[in-house]
């Protein structure tokens, strides 16, 4: 009876996992706050890491009226949304990029014998403080963007923004989870995940319309950078029909991240079943 009830209560299981997530995350943050100087230094490091983006946007605003048909305010919106998504990815999913090292150190083997999902243990294995620095820069850029744009922040627009940011986070997590699956099957370094992360960070700051046709297709259907910030920003500024992608797909862009994440998690489960310890 108890087993049947447990299997029939996904909501209860979700609440239990959520409580565990909250407790472990709080413990990780509390542990990092024991060394407040180091904590502050890592936050500053996150801000400094995004200095190139700040310089880029500053030059863009002062020297150019726009890019690819987008005003300076619209470009700031793309950059800030991309950075928001990345900062939350770093805060909650960055450890997925550490899977090659977790495999090499034998920690995945330990995760497999614990009564908690391996993927969740990977995510909770450490806390990346740099995310708070990224978030600080994202807030500053978003405020600058909204001051330059006359956006109507209706309840629908706010809801779409939240859904778009969540979708962008899940999309980046999906891409990195898929790459982590490669490390489960073929242990190696994090070079591939770092390279793909750099590609998303670099090209995700630009409107899709400035790229030639082949790159547009690549950044839409192969490495779907366009769905992280560009297409959601096009909806918010009212450029749905000029985004270079069909209007329905542009409007549904937040769902792409959710679907991609579910697909990546399914791939993760299959890859984990075929995992072989590097120790034999």
Buried (B, 14 or more C-beta within 10 A) or exposed (E): EEEEEEEEEEEEEEEEEEEEBEEBBEEBEEEBEEEEEEBEEBBBEBBEEBEEBBEBBEEBBEEEEEBBEBBBBBBBBBBBBBBBBBBBBBBBBBBBBBBBBBBBEEBBBEBEEEEEBBBBBBBBBEBBBBBBBBBBBBBBBBEBBBEBBEBEEEEEEEEBBEBBBBBBBBBBBBBBBBBBBBBBEEBEEBEBBEEBBEBBBEBBBBBBBBBEEEBBEBBBEEBBBBBBBBBBBBBBBEBBEBBBBEEEBBBBBBBBBBBBBEEBBEBBEEBBEEBEEEEE
